[in-house]
Amino acid sequence: MLKDERKRKYCVGLHWFLFAAIALPLLAPSTSLAGQIVKTDLFNVGDHGYRLYHIPGIAVTAKGTVLAWCEARKHGGDWDDIHILLRRSTDDGLTWSKAKKIAQVEGPKKKNPVAVRLRVNPKWVTYNNPVLIPDRDGTVHMVFCLEYMRCFYQRSDDDGKTWQASEIAIPCADQFRNPNETVAVQLADGTVMLNARNESKARRRIIVTSPDGATQWSEPRFQEDLVDPVCMAGLTRYDHGGKSLLLFSNPNTLKGRRNVTVRVSEDEGETWPISRSVEPGYSAYSDINVTPRGTILCFYGRSKKPHFASDRLTVARFDLDWLLHDLPAGLEDEERRQEVDFVKKGQALSVHEIGGQWSGKDGALVRGGTAASLVIGGNHFGFDGGGKVLLMTRTCEGHLWASWSEDDGRSWSDPKPTSLVHPDAPRMLFHHPDGKTLVAFHHNRHSGGHFKTADRGEIWISLSTDEGHTWSEPRFVCANALAAGTGSDFLDHQCSYLDAFVDGDDFHLFVPHRWKPALHLTLKASDIERLPTKEDLQAAARVEKTLLFEAREPSAPNHLLTTLVPEAISAQGRHENAIS
């Protein structure tokens, strides 16, 4: 009886063991993403008594453990009582440990003189700007600052309490202003590349390289296709599935903090042609890393309202398929490179270069011997038959420039200037009601360089019947007719950024005026040929001796624009009903 009882208990125990062995894999959460993106908030404002979480960082150790850290600020300011918190994940970023403080300096802590002048609470301790660097041998190196004036090193195995400083990688200079918050990656040849935020006018990331990551740093240069709104960024290597890529994350905008985007480089950081937005809304600091399984983790701050930091810190998990999803299906590598080469030639549609003497070379604009930005803001038009596309863009050179594609945008002709005189202002290109002719509204004056404010004070119209290759003689539409009075020379002359739509034979034009009201004008397509040319205006001025572009009675509030053909153009908008 006792033997049978032991046998029964043994069998029951064996059954439970087998059930557990089978059930555990079934119950384990899956880490597969299958082309999806999954977001997990790791630090939320208000948690644990902190008013703000900032400066996110993420790293993966040699064992595959994911480390996510940040500054935890009690009251929200830069000179706050700040701790450095860490959360760990051992399942590819699926679940996370509780937050833990990981920086502590023993003994008295001298306050930064700036904090003293700001009358910061002397009891507060400010730990700041932490960086964790996993080593191949499993060690995790950590560097952090105390009171923004002393830097400390520590490692996870309690060794290496002292460290030796290297050479200055990016000295602060007039051209490279205040480089800070750097990120680094080792390139395929062993070289270390440093990528730095800065406050330079170029609004681009600064790049330097070193053969050993400590000495012999190269001359600093701007990476033209990595815009920098003066914000922290992330940089890491993706090395999975036979692909070795560099990944970069930061807000993809020249001003403000929004649209955190991940970019991809296939040539060790020389160019960054592929990108996808992770957070189109308000988003700021970010870091990026890759797990041993190839999961990409972008750790960043985001918020519902504009903020220099965020109201939460979020980790976004995605795979390479999601990141590359927007590439055209079936596009071969060589075809994709042709498309990328055109984008590189023109840089990005959001790029804004100012001033300088520009000349044409090999189909691109150059300045000072280095490739400069051609595409500053453009739009494209498709034509019936054969996949023809026209791209037209503003430039600083004094004309609208154009490029044509015969294969639905896969390859492009060298950009070249059109006959349309235009300052560095938006292109205003539309289809004629006949469906064949192109209509370009432009300012028809350029005083050199970027633009003078008066260059945007007139609107002219030109037509093209050969898909934008040639244009008719410009005809005058309207001009600013108010004397100076806003207190801003820039605003006094503005009559630009026109938009339009076609309704039958009518062009409905919407003209922002002095950046305040918007005028609604109606122009009949059949009356375009009746509008005066420059020669007509000069003849009228000689005969009638009238002032065409200035108001005779500046005090009269209702005359915002003037035109010589009032019956052809109907001005719907005035001060009392202008669109604000």
C-alpha positions in Angstrom: 0.0 0.0 0.0 2.8 2.4 0.9 4.7 1.5 -2.2 1.6 2.1 -4.4 1.1 5.5 -2.6 4.7 6.5 -3.4 4.3 5.3 -7.0 1.0 7.4 -7.3 2.7 10.5 -5.9 5.7 10.0 -8.2 3.4 9.7 -11.2 1.4 12.8 -10.2 4.6 14.7 -9.7 5.9 13.5 -13.1 2.7 14.6 -14.7 3.0 18.1 -13.2 6.6 18.2 -14.3 5.8 17.2 -17.9 2.8 19.7 -17.9 5.0 22.5 -16.7 7.8 21.6 -19.2 5.2 21.7 -22.0 3.1 24.7 -20.8 6.0 27.1 -19.9 7.0 27.7 -23.6 3.3 28.1 -24.4 2.8 30.6 -21.7 6.0 32.6 -22.3 5.3 35.9 -24.0 6.4 36.2 -27.6 9.1 38.7 -28.6 8.3 38.4 -32.3 7.3 41.7 -33.9 6.4 40.6 -37.4 6.7 44.0 -39.0 4.8 45.8 -36.2 5.9 48.6 -33.8 5.1 48.2 -30.0 5.5 51.1 -27.5 5.9 50.8 -23.8 6.1 53.8 -21.4 9.0 53.2 -19.0 9.0 56.4 -17.0 5.9 58.6 -16.6 5.7 62.0 -15.1 4.5 61.8 -11.5 5.8 58.2 -11.0 7.9 57.9 -7.8 7.5 61.6 -7.0 9.4 62.9 -10.0 8.0 65.8 -12.0 10.1 65.2 -15.1 12.1 62.3 -16.7 14.7 63.4 -19.2 17.9 62.4 -21.1 16.9 58.9 -22.0 19.6 56.3 -22.8 19.5 52.6 -23.9 22.1 49.9 -24.3 22.4 46.2 -24.7 25.0 44.2 -22.8 27.1 41.3 -24.1 24.6 38.9 -22.5 21.7 40.5 -24.2 20.3 42.4 -21.2 18.7 45.7 -22.2 19.5 48.7 -20.0 17.3 51.8 -20.1 18.2 54.8 -18.0 17.3 58.5 -17.6 17.6 61.6 -15.4 14.7 61.6 -12.8 14.1 65.3 -11.8 12.1 66.0 -8.6 10.9 69.4 -9.7 11.6 69.5 -13.5 14.5 71.9 -13.9 18.1 71.5 -15.1 19.5 72.5 -11.7 17.1 70.3 -9.8 17.4 67.5 -7.3 18.2 64.9 -10.0 18.8 61.1 -9.7 19.8 58.6 -12.4 17.4 55.7 -12.7 17.9 52.4 -14.5 15.4 49.7 -15.7 16.6 46.3 -17.0 15.0 43.8 -19.4 16.2 40.3 -20.0 13.5 39.3 -22.6 14.3 41.6 -25.6 12.6 44.7 -24.1 9.2 42.9 -23.5 9.1 43.3 -19.7 11.2 45.5 -17.4 12.5 45.6 -13.8 11.5 48.3 -11.4 13.5 51.6 -11.6 16.7 51.7 -9.5 19.1 54.5 -8.6 22.5 53.8 -10.0 24.7 56.9 -9.3 25.9 57.9 -5.9 29.0 60.0 -5.0 30.0 59.8 -1.3 31.2 62.8 0.7 30.6 66.5 0.4 29.3 67.8 -2.9 30.3 71.3 -4.0 27.6 73.2 -5.8 28.2 74.6 -9.3 28.7 78.5 -9.1 25.8 78.9 -11.6 23.5 77.0 -9.2 24.6 79.3 -6.4 23.8 82.4 -8.4 20.4 80.9 -9.3 19.8 80.3 -5.5 19.2 76.6 -6.0 18.3 74.7 -2.8 21.8 73.8 -1.4 20.4 70.4 -0.2 19.6 69.3 -3.8 22.2 67.1 -5.6 22.3 67.2 -9.4 23.5 64.1 -11.1 23.3 64.5 -14.8 24.2 63.4 -18.4 24.7 59.6 -17.8 26.2 57.4 -20.4 26.4 53.6 -20.2 28.8 51.6 -22.5 28.7 47.8 -22.6 32.0 46.1 -23.3 32.5 42.9 -25.3 33.8 41.1 -22.1 30.5 41.8 -20.3 31.6 44.9 -18.4 29.4 47.9 -18.4 31.2 51.2 -18.2 29.4 54.3 -17.0 30.2 58.0 -17.1 28.1 60.6 -15.4 28.4 64.2 -14.2 27.8 65.8 -10.9 26.6 69.4 -10.8 27.5 69.9 -14.5 31.2 70.4 -13.6 32.7 67.1 -12.5 32.7 63.8 -14.4 32.8 60.4 -12.7 33.4 56.9 -14.0 32.1 53.6 -12.6 31.7 50.1 -13.9 29.3 47.3 -13.1 32.0 45.1 -11.5 33.3 47.8 -9.2 36.7 48.0 -11.0 38.1 51.0 -12.9 37.4 53.7 -10.4 39.8 56.0 -12.2 40.1 56.8 -15.9 42.4 58.7 -18.2 41.1 61.6 -20.3 41.6 61.6 -24.1 42.3 64.4 -26.5 39.6 67.1 -27.2 37.6 65.7 -30.1 35.6 68.8 -31.1 36.9 72.1 -29.9 34.4 74.9 -29.5 34.9 77.4 -32.4 33.0 80.0 -34.3 31.9 77.5 -37.0 31.4 74.6 -34.6 29.6 76.3 -31.7 29.1 74.5 -28.3 29.4 70.8 -29.4 27.9 68.6 -26.7 25.8 65.5 -26.0 27.8 63.3 -28.3 27.1 59.8 -29.4 29.7 57.3 -30.8 29.9 54.2 -32.9 32.7 51.9 -34.1 32.9 51.7 -37.9 33.7 48.6 -39.9 37.4 49.4 -40.2 37.8 49.9 -36.4 37.6 53.7 -36.6 35.4 55.4 -34.0 33.0 58.0 -35.2 31.7 60.7 -32.9 28.4 62.4 -33.7 27.7 65.6 -31.8 24.8 68.0 -31.1 25.8 71.7 -31.4 24.4 75.2 -31.6 26.0 76.2 -35.0 24.1 78.2 -37.6 24.3 75.2 -40.0 21.8 73.2 -37.9 23.6 69.9 -38.8 25.3 67.2 -36.7 29.0 67.5 -36.3 31.1 64.4 -37.2 34.7 63.5 -36.3 36.6 60.2 -36.4 39.5 58.7 -34.5 41.5 55.5 -35.2 41.3 54.5 -31.5 38.5 56.6 -30.1 40.8 58.7 -27.9 43.5 60.4 -30.1 44.2 61.7 -33.6 40.7 63.1 -34.1 39.8 64.3 -37.6 38.8 67.8 -38.5 35.2 68.4 -37.6 32.7 68.6 -40.4 28.9 68.9 -40.7 26.9 65.9 -41.9 24.6 67.6 -44.5 21.8 65.0 -44.4 21.5 64.9 -40.6 19.6 68.0 -39.4 20.0 69.1 -35.8 17.5 71.3 -34.0 20.0 71.4 -31.0 18.8 68.2 -29.5 20.3 64.9 -28.2 20.4 62.0 -30.6 21.0 58.2 -30.7 23.5 56.2 -32.8 24.1 52.5 -33.0 25.0 49.6 -35.3 22.5 47.0 -36.7 24.4 43.8 -37.6 21.8 41.0 -38.3 20.6 38.9 -41.2 23.7 39.6 -43.3 23.1 43.4 -43.0 25.5 45.8 -41.3 23.9 49.2 -41.0 24.1 52.3 -38.9 21.0 53.6 -37.2 20.5 57.3 -36.1 17.6 58.8 -34.2 16.7 62.5 -33.5 13.9 65.0 -34.1 13.9 65.5 -37.9 13.3 69.2 -37.9 15.4 72.3 -38.2 13.5 74.1 -35.4 11.7 72.8 -32.3 11.5 69.3 -31.0 9.1 67.0 -32.8 9.1 64.1 -35.3 11.7 61.8 -33.7 12.9 59.8 -36.8 15.2 56.9 -37.3 17.6 57.1 -40.2 19.6 54.3 -41.9 23.1 54.4 -43.4 24.3 51.6 -45.7 27.8 53.2 -46.2 29.2 53.6 -42.6 27.7 57.0 -42.1 28.7 58.7 -45.3 25.0 59.2 -46.3 21.7 58.6 -44.6 19.1 58.2 -47.4 16.5 56.0 -45.6 14.3 57.2 -42.8 11.0 56.6 -41.0 9.2 58.7 -38.4 8.7 57.0 -35.0 6.8 59.8 -33.3 5.5 62.6 -35.7 4.2 64.7 -32.8 6.1 66.6 -30.0 9.2 64.5 -29.2 12.7 65.3 -28.0 15.7 63.4 -26.7 16.2 59.9 -27.9 18.6 56.9 -27.9 18.6 53.8 -30.0 20.0 50.3 -29.8 19.5 46.7 -31.1 19.0 43.4 -29.2 20.8 40.2 -30.1 17.6 39.0 -31.8 17.6 42.1 -34.1 14.8 44.0 -32.3 15.4 47.7 -32.7 14.6 49.8 -29.6 14.2 53.6 -29.7 13.9 55.2 -26.3 12.6 58.7 -26.4 10.6 61.5 -24.8 7.2 62.5 -26.1 4.3 64.8 -25.0 1.0 66.0 -26.1 2.0 69.7 -25.9 5.3 71.5 -26.9 8.0 70.9 -24.3 11.8 71.0 -24.3 11.7 67.5 -22.7 8.5 65.5 -22.5 5.8 64.2 -20.2 6.7 60.6 -20.6 9.6 58.4 -21.8 8.7 55.7 -24.2 10.5 52.7 -25.8 9.5 51.8 -29.3 10.2 48.3 -30.5 10.3 47.5 -34.2 12.3 45.4 -36.7 14.1 46.2 -39.8 11.1 45.3 -42.0 9.1 48.1 -40.3 11.9 50.6 -40.7 12.4 49.8 -44.4 8.6 49.4 -45.1 8.2 52.6 -47.1 10.7 51.6 -49.8 9.0 50.9 -53.1 8.3 47.2 -53.5 10.5 45.4 -55.9 13.0 48.2 -56.1 16.4 46.7 -56.8 19.5 47.9 -55.0 21.0 49.7 -58.0 17.6 51.4 -58.7 17.3 52.5 -55.1 20.8 54.0 -55.2 19.9 56.0 -58.3 16.9 57.4 -56.4 19.0 58.1 -53.3 21.7 59.8 -55.4 19.1 62.3 -56.6 17.9 62.9 -53.1 21.5 63.3 -51.9 22.2 65.8 -54.7 19.3 67.9 -53.6 19.7 67.0 -49.9 16.2 67.1 -48.1 13.1 69.0 -48.9 13.3 70.7 -45.5 16.8 72.0 -45.9 17.2 75.8 -45.8 20.5 77.4 -47.0 20.9 81.1 -46.8 23.2 83.5 -48.8 26.5 83.0 -50.6 27.4 83.0 -54.2 26.0 80.0 -56.0 27.0 78.4 -59.3 26.0 75.4 -61.3 28.3 72.3 -61.4 27.5 68.8 -62.5 23.8 69.5 -62.2 24.0 70.5 -58.5 24.4 73.8 -56.7 27.8 74.3 -55.1 29.1 76.8 -52.6 32.7 77.2 -51.6 33.7 74.0 -53.3 31.4 71.7 -51.3 28.1 70.3 -52.3 25.3 72.5 -51.1 21.5 72.2 -50.9 19.5 72.6 -54.1 16.1 71.3 -53.0 14.9 73.8 -50.4 11.2 73.2 -50.8 9.6 71.7 -53.9 6.6 70.1 -55.4 6.1 67.7 -58.2 3.6 67.2 -61.0 2.7 64.1 -63.0 1.7 64.1 -66.7 -0.4 61.7 -68.6 1.5 59.0 -70.4 4.8 57.3 -69.7 5.2 58.2 -66.0 6.5 61.7 -66.6 7.1 63.8 -63.4 8.3 67.4 -63.0 10.0 68.6 -59.8 10.2 72.3 -59.3 12.0 74.0 -56.3 13.0 77.3 -54.8 16.7 78.2 -54.6 18.9 81.1 -53.5 20.3 81.5 -57.0 17.5 83.7 -58.3 15.4 81.3 -60.4 13.1 78.4 -59.9 14.9 75.2 -60.7 13.5 72.0 -62.3 14.2 68.4 -62.8 12.3 65.8 -64.9 11.7 62.1 -64.6 10.5 59.9 -67.4 10.1 56.7 -65.3 7.7 57.7 -62.5 10.4 59.2 -60.3 13.0 56.4 -60.3 15.6 58.5 -62.1 15.9 62.2 -62.7 17.5 64.7 -65.1 20.2 67.0 -63.7 18.4 70.0 -62.0 18.7 73.2 -64.0 17.3 76.8 -63.7 14.1 77.7 -65.5 13.5 81.2 -66.9 11.2 82.0 -64.0 12.9 84.8 -61.9 12.2 84.1 -58.3 13.9 84.9 -54.9 14.3 82.2 -52.3 10.6 81.9 -51.8 8.1 79.0 -52.3 7.3 77.8 -55.8 3.6 78.3 -56.7 2.9 75.8 -59.5 -0.6 74.7 -60.6 -2.5 73.1 -63.5 -4.4 75.3 -66.0 -8.1 74.5 -66.4 -7.3 73.0 -69.8 -5.5 70.2 -68.1 -2.4 70.5 -70.3 -0.8 73.9 -69.6 1.2 74.6 -66.4 0.7 77.9 -64.5 3.5 79.3 -62.4 3.0 82.3 -60.1 6.3 83.9 -59.2 7.7 87.2 -57.9 9.8 88.0 -61.0 12.5 89.9 -59.1 15.6 88.9 -57.3 18.1 91.4 -55.7 20.8 88.8 -55.0 21.6 86.3 -52.2 18.9 84.8 -50.1 16.3 87.5 -50.9 15.5 91.2 -50.1 12.2 91.8 -48.5 10.9 93.8 -51.4 11.5 90.8 -53.7 8.3 89.2 -52.3 6.1 92.3 -52.9 4.8 91.4 -56.4 3.1 88.4 -58.0 3.4 87.5 -61.7 2.2 84.6 -63.8 3.8 82.5 -66.6 2.5 79.6 -68.6 4.2 76.5 -70.0 2.7 74.2 -72.8 5.7 71.8 -72.9 5.7 70.3 -69.4 7.7 73.1 -67.8 10.7 73.2 -70.2 10.0 76.7 -71.4 7.8 79.5 -70.1 5.9 82.4 -71.5 6.7 86.0 -70.8 5.7 86.9 -67.2 2.5 89.0 -66.8 1.7 91.1 -63.8 -1.0 90.0 -61.4 -0.9 92.1 -58.3 1.5 93.9 -55.9 1.7 95.2 -52.3 0.0 98.6 -52.3 0.3 99.6 -48.6 3.1 101.9 -47.4 5.4 100.8 -44.6 3.6 100.7 -41.3 3.9 97.4 -39.5 7.2 98.2 -37.9 8.8 95.3 -39.6 10.5 95.7 -43.0 10.1 92.0 -43.5 6.3 92.1 -43.0 5.8 95.4 -44.9 6.6 93.8 -48.2 5.2 90.2 -47.9 2.9 89.1 -50.6 3.9 85.5 -51.0 3.1 81.8 -50.3 0.2 81.9 -52.7 -2.2 78.9 -53.0 -4.9 78.3 -55.6 -7.5 75.9 -56.9 -9.4 75.8 -60.2 -13.2 75.9 -60.6 -14.2 75.9 -64.2 -12.5 78.8 -65.9 -11.7 80.5 -62.5 -8.5 80.5 -60.6 -9.3 81.0 -56.9 -6.1 82.6 -55.4 -5.4 82.9 -51.7 -2.6 85.4 -51.0 -1.2 85.8 -47.4 -0.5 89.5 -47.0 2.0 90.8 -44.4 1.6 87.4 -42.7 -1.7 88.5 -41.2 -4.8 88.5 -43.5 -5.2 86.3 -46.5 -6.7 87.8 -49.6 -9.1 85.8 -51.9 -8.7 86.8 -55.5 -10.5 85.4 -58.5 -8.7 85.3 -61.9 -10.3 83.9 -65.1 -8.0 81.7 -67.1 -9.3 83.3 -70.3 -8.1 86.7 -69.0 -4.5 85.8 -68.3 -3.3 87.0 -71.7 -4.9 90.4 -70.9 -2.6 91.0 -67.9 0.3 93.4 -68.6 3.8 92.4 -69.3 6.8 94.3 -67.9 7.0 96.3 -71.1 3.4 97.2 -70.8 3.9 98.5 -67.2 7.0 100.6 -68.3 5.0 102.1 -71.1 2.1 102.9 -68.8 4.5 104.5 -66.3 6.0 106.7 -69.0 2.7 107.8 -70.4 0.6 108.2 -67.3 3.4 108.9 -64.8 1.6 107.0 -62.2 2.9 105.1 -59.2 2.0 101.5 -59.8 3.4 99.8 -56.7 2.8 102.3 -53.9 -0.5 103.4 -52.3 -1.3 107.1 -53.0 -3.2 107.2 -49.7 -1.5 104.9 -47.2 -4.1 105.7 -44.7 -6.8 104.1 -46.7 -7.1 100.6 -45.1 -9.1 98.8 -47.8 -6.6 98.8 -50.6 -4.3 95.9 -49.8 -3.3 95.0 -53.4 -3.2 96.8 -56.7 -3.6 95.6 -60.3 -4.0 97.2 -63.7 -6.8 94.9 -64.8 -9.5 95.2 -62.1 -12.2 93.6 -64.3 -10.0 90.5 -64.8 -9.2 90.1 -61.1 -11.9 90.2 -58.5 -10.5 91.0 -55.0 -12.8 89.2 -52.5 -10.8 89.8 -49.4 -10.4 93.1 -47.6 -9.6 94.0 -44.0 -13.1 93.5 -42.9 -13.4 90.0 -44.3 -9.8 88.9 -44.8 -9.0 85.4 -43.6 -6.9 85.6 -40.5 
